[in-house]
Amino acid sequence: MAKKAILLLFLLIHLNPALFHADVVNSKEWYTYEKMVADLKALKRLYGSDLDIDSIGRTEFGKDIWAVKVGKGNETIIILAGHHGREWLTCSLVMTMLEQYVHAYSDEQHRYGYDTSILDEVAIWFVPMVNPDGIRIQQEGVHFLPTHLQEKLIRMNGDSRNFERWKANGQGLDLNRQYPAGWNAIKESIRVPYYQFYKGDFPLQAKETRAIVNFSRSIAPLMAVTYHSSGRVLYWNFTSDQAILKRDLAVAKKLSNITGYKLDYPEEHAVGGGFSDWFVSEFQRPSFTPEISYPVEETNPPLSVFREEWQRNKRVGLFLATESNKLFLSGNDSVQIEEE
């Protein structure tokens, strides 16, 4: 009997290894581009066709920008993280979300109060790390670069060799001031490449933002979320159209109740040029910008906040997929279920 049980277990593992795996994404360590790539490869081995992975472009330093689709739905939403170098904890959050969702979807399970079959109607595209170059600079400094680039970036960093405050990409461009909507209206005093706030010479100057815009246009998502840190607020108001505001506020209030983040208007340094500004302008559909973690000054949030931020955000993707289905897809009836 023992041999038969072992043989049966072996067959089950062989047929569906995802049933028996430990979590791939480790949220208890600094999350690097290399770890993300290794995790994506491991998740693809586990989940096969339930996970589509594509490179949607390359960074200024030649790193692939990866997009990952969970679900088979023809319609989609998009969730992005890591626009800023010091905000890599958002990458850990989104990668954890991706893993938990694909695991439940593969096993046809309910998760966090939702039936994951919603992803057969509205799939989720994740872009877990928009700015790999900036994240590496913030995490490691600039020693990995040629000497002339090190000197250039040190000047952009105010002649400091401490890069923990670094927010920009590898060219000193603030990616969340690079999108076309409202770009001309940005009145920042920073007029040269810098560790933060430099909007560039023209919109979509950065390879990273061009990749995000081109990809978003190719999939035309029903909704979008772009994670940032810090402050535990939820920015939602990116238009003056009253009908759109009314619609988006209704969703934002639900999202605020789920996350516990206070609804807010974009701050002074985030007016125009941001992904959500552009998304709402481009598609006339909702986009939300949650800021995870308690407020921290010019650095990354500590790993210690991850557990709470995960609890606040674990339902976000499935909620928005369900809400998108209700709002935009006629004839569909997706129902939330009780938490198990």
C-alpha positions in Angstrom: 0.0 0.0 0.0 2.8 2.4 0.8 4.4 1.9 -2.6 1.1 2.5 -4.3 0.6 5.7 -2.3 4.1 6.9 -3.2 3.5 6.1 -6.9 0.1 7.9 -6.8 1.8 11.0 -5.2 4.5 10.9 -7.8 1.9 10.8 -10.6 0.0 13.7 -9.1 3.1 15.8 -8.8 4.1 14.9 -12.4 0.7 15.8 -13.8 0.2 19.0 -11.8 3.3 20.2 -9.9 1.6 23.5 -9.0 -0.5 21.5 -6.4 2.6 20.8 -4.3 4.9 23.8 -4.7 6.0 26.3 -2.1 5.6 30.0 -2.9 8.0 31.1 -5.6 8.1 34.8 -4.9 10.0 35.7 -1.7 8.7 39.0 -0.3 11.0 38.9 2.7 14.1 40.1 0.7 15.0 43.0 -1.5 13.4 42.3 -4.8 15.8 42.6 -7.7 15.3 42.4 -11.5 17.3 39.1 -11.5 15.0 37.6 -8.9 11.9 38.7 -10.8 13.2 37.0 -14.0 14.1 33.8 -12.1 10.6 33.8 -10.5 8.9 34.3 -13.9 10.7 31.4 -15.3 9.8 29.2 -12.3 6.1 30.3 -12.5 6.0 29.5 -16.2 7.4 26.0 -15.5 4.7 25.5 -12.9 1.7 26.9 -14.7 2.4 26.6 -18.4 -0.4 27.9 -20.6 -2.2 29.6 -17.7 0.6 32.2 -17.8 1.7 34.2 -20.9 5.0 36.1 -20.6 6.1 38.7 -23.1 8.9 41.3 -23.4 7.2 44.5 -24.4 10.4 46.6 -24.8 13.8 47.3 -23.4 15.2 49.8 -20.9 17.9 52.4 -21.6 20.4 49.8 -20.2 19.0 47.0 -22.3 16.9 45.1 -19.7 13.6 43.5 -20.9 10.4 45.0 -19.6 8.2 41.9 -18.9 4.5 41.7 -19.1 2.6 38.7 -17.7 -1.0 37.7 -18.5 -3.0 35.6 -16.1 -6.3 34.2 -17.5 -7.8 33.5 -20.9 -10.1 36.5 -21.2 -10.1 38.5 -24.4 -10.7 41.7 -22.4 -8.1 42.7 -19.9 -7.1 45.1 -17.1 -3.5 46.1 -16.5 -1.6 46.4 -13.2 1.9 48.0 -13.2 4.6 48.5 -10.5 8.1 49.8 -10.2 7.9 53.1 -12.2 10.4 54.6 -9.7 13.7 53.2 -8.5 13.1 53.5 -4.8 9.6 51.9 -5.1 10.6 48.3 -5.7 8.5 47.0 -2.9 5.6 47.5 -5.3 7.2 44.9 -7.5 7.2 42.3 -4.7 3.5 43.1 -4.1 2.5 42.7 -7.8 4.6 39.6 -8.2 3.0 38.0 -5.1 -0.5 39.0 -6.5 0.4 37.4 -9.9 1.5 34.2 -8.2 -1.5 33.8 -5.9 -3.9 34.5 -8.7 -2.4 32.1 -11.3 -2.2 29.4 -8.6 -5.9 29.7 -7.8 -6.9 30.1 -11.5 -4.9 27.0 -12.4 -6.7 25.0 -9.7 -10.1 26.6 -10.5 -10.3 27.9 -7.0 -12.0 30.8 -5.3 -9.5 33.3 -3.9 -10.0 36.3 -1.5 -13.8 36.2 -2.0 -13.8 35.9 -5.8 -14.3 33.1 -8.3 -11.1 33.2 -10.4 -13.1 32.0 -13.4 -13.7 35.8 -13.9 -10.2 35.6 -15.5 -11.8 33.7 -18.4 -13.8 36.9 -19.1 -11.3 39.6 -18.0 -7.7 38.6 -17.8 -5.0 40.6 -16.0 -1.8 41.8 -17.5 0.9 42.5 -15.0 3.9 44.7 -15.6 5.8 44.0 -12.4 8.9 46.2 -13.0 8.6 49.2 -15.4 12.0 50.7 -14.3 14.6 47.9 -13.8 17.5 50.3 -14.4 16.4 52.8 -11.7 15.7 50.0 -9.3 19.2 48.5 -9.7 20.7 51.9 -9.2 18.7 52.5 -6.0 19.6 49.0 -4.7 23.2 48.7 -5.7 24.6 52.2 -6.6 26.4 52.6 -9.9 29.5 50.4 -9.6 28.2 48.1 -12.3 28.3 50.8 -14.9 31.3 52.1 -17.0 33.2 54.9 -15.2 31.9 57.7 -17.4 28.3 56.7 -16.7 29.0 56.4 -12.9 30.3 60.0 -12.9 27.3 61.2 -14.9 24.8 59.6 -12.5 26.6 60.8 -9.4 26.2 64.4 -10.7 22.5 63.7 -11.3 22.3 62.5 -7.7 23.6 65.9 -6.4 27.2 64.6 -6.2 26.2 62.0 -3.7 27.3 58.3 -3.9 24.4 57.3 -1.8 21.6 56.3 -4.2 18.9 55.2 -1.8 16.8 58.1 -2.8 17.1 57.4 -6.6 13.7 57.6 -8.3 14.5 58.2 -12.0 15.5 55.7 -14.7 19.0 55.2 -15.9 19.0 58.5 -17.8 17.8 60.7 -15.0 14.2 60.8 -16.4 11.3 60.5 -14.0 9.1 58.0 -15.8 5.9 59.1 -14.2 6.4 62.5 -15.7 7.0 61.2 -19.1 3.5 60.4 -20.4 1.9 62.8 -22.8 -1.3 63.8 -21.0 -0.6 67.1 -19.1 3.1 66.9 -19.8 3.2 70.6 -21.0 1.5 71.7 -17.8 4.2 70.3 -15.5 6.0 73.3 -13.9 8.8 71.6 -12.1 12.0 73.6 -11.4 14.2 70.6 -12.4 15.3 71.2 -15.9 18.2 68.7 -16.3 18.4 64.9 -15.7 18.2 64.4 -11.9 17.4 61.7 -9.4 13.7 62.7 -9.4 11.2 65.0 -11.0 12.9 65.7 -14.3 10.1 65.4 -16.9 12.5 65.2 -19.9 12.8 67.3 -23.1 9.6 65.8 -24.6 7.0 63.1 -23.7 7.9 59.5 -24.2 11.6 60.3 -24.4 12.3 57.3 -22.3 12.3 53.8 -23.8 10.4 52.5 -20.8 7.4 54.8 -21.1 7.2 54.3 -24.9 7.0 50.5 -24.2 4.2 51.0 -21.7 2.2 53.3 -24.0 2.6 51.0 -27.1 1.7 47.9 -25.1 -1.3 49.5 -23.5 -2.6 50.7 -26.9 -2.2 47.2 -28.2 -4.3 45.6 -25.5 -6.7 48.5 -24.7 -7.4 47.5 -21.0 -10.7 48.1 -19.4 -9.1 49.5 -16.2 -5.6 50.2 -14.9 -3.7 50.3 -11.6 -0.2 51.6 -11.2 1.4 51.0 -7.8 3.6 53.6 -6.1 4.9 54.3 -2.6 4.4 55.8 -0.1 1.6 57.3 2.0 -1.3 54.8 2.0 -3.5 57.0 -0.2 -5.4 56.2 -3.4 -5.3 58.7 -6.2 -8.2 58.5 -8.6 -9.2 61.9 -10.1 -7.4 62.3 -13.5 -10.1 64.0 -15.6 -12.5 66.9 -15.6 -15.3 65.0 -17.4 -18.2 64.8 -14.9 -19.7 61.6 -16.2 -16.3 59.8 -16.0 -15.6 61.3 -12.6 -18.9 60.0 -11.2 -18.2 56.5 -12.6 -14.6 56.4 -11.4 -15.4 57.7 -8.0 -17.9 54.9 -7.4 -15.2 52.3 -8.2 -12.6 54.3 -6.2 -14.7 54.3 -3.1 -15.0 50.5 -3.2 -11.2 50.2 -3.8 -10.6 52.5 -0.9 -12.8 50.3 1.3 -10.9 47.2 0.2 -7.4 48.7 0.8 -8.1 51.0 3.6 -6.3 53.8 1.6 -7.8 57.2 1.9 -9.1 58.7 -1.4 -7.0 61.7 -2.5 -6.3 63.9 -5.4 -2.9 63.8 -7.1 -0.3 65.7 -5.2 1.4 68.8 -6.5 4.4 66.9 -7.8 2.1 64.3 -9.6 -0.1 66.6 -11.8 0.3 65.7 -15.4 2.7 63.4 -17.1 1.7 60.3 -15.1 0.6 56.9 -16.4 -2.9 57.3 -14.9 -3.3 60.8 -16.4 -2.5 59.4 -19.8 -4.6 56.2 -19.4 -7.8 58.1 -18.5 -7.1 60.6 -21.3 -6.3 57.9 -23.9 -9.1 55.4 -23.1 -11.7 57.3 -21.1 -11.6 54.3 -18.6 -10.7 54.2 -14.9 -7.1 54.2 -13.7 -6.1 54.2 -10.0 -2.8 55.0 -8.3 -2.4 53.4 -4.8 0.5 54.5 -2.7 1.5 51.6 -0.4 3.2 51.8 3.0 3.2 54.4 5.7 5.0 57.6 4.6 8.8 57.3 4.1 11.2 60.0 3.1 13.2 59.6 -0.2 13.9 55.9 0.1 12.3 52.5 -0.2 9.7 51.4 2.3 11.0 48.8 4.7 10.4 45.1 4.1 8.5 45.0 7.4 5.5 46.7 5.9 5.0 44.1 3.2 2.7 41.8 5.1 0.2 44.6 5.9 0.3 46.0 2.4 -0.3 42.6 1.0 -3.4 42.1 3.2 -4.7 45.5 2.0 -4.1 44.7 -1.7 -4.6 41.0 -2.2 -8.1 41.4 -3.6 -7.4 44.4 -5.8 -6.8 42.6 -9.2 -9.7 40.2 -8.9 -12.0 43.0 -7.7 -11.2 45.2 -10.7 -11.5 42.3 -13.1 -15.0 41.7 -11.7 -15.9 45.4 -11.7 -14.7 45.8 -15.3 -16.9 42.9 -16.3 -19.9 44.6 -14.7 -19.2 48.0 -16.1 -18.1 47.4 -19.6 -19.2 43.9 -20.8 -22.9 43.6 -21.4 -24.6 40.3 -20.8 -22.1 39.1 -18.2 -23.1 38.3 -14.6 -20.0 37.9 -12.4 -20.9 37.5 -8.7 -18.7 38.0 -5.7 -18.7 35.1 -3.2 -18.1 35.0 0.5 -14.5 34.6 1.8 -13.8 31.0 2.6 
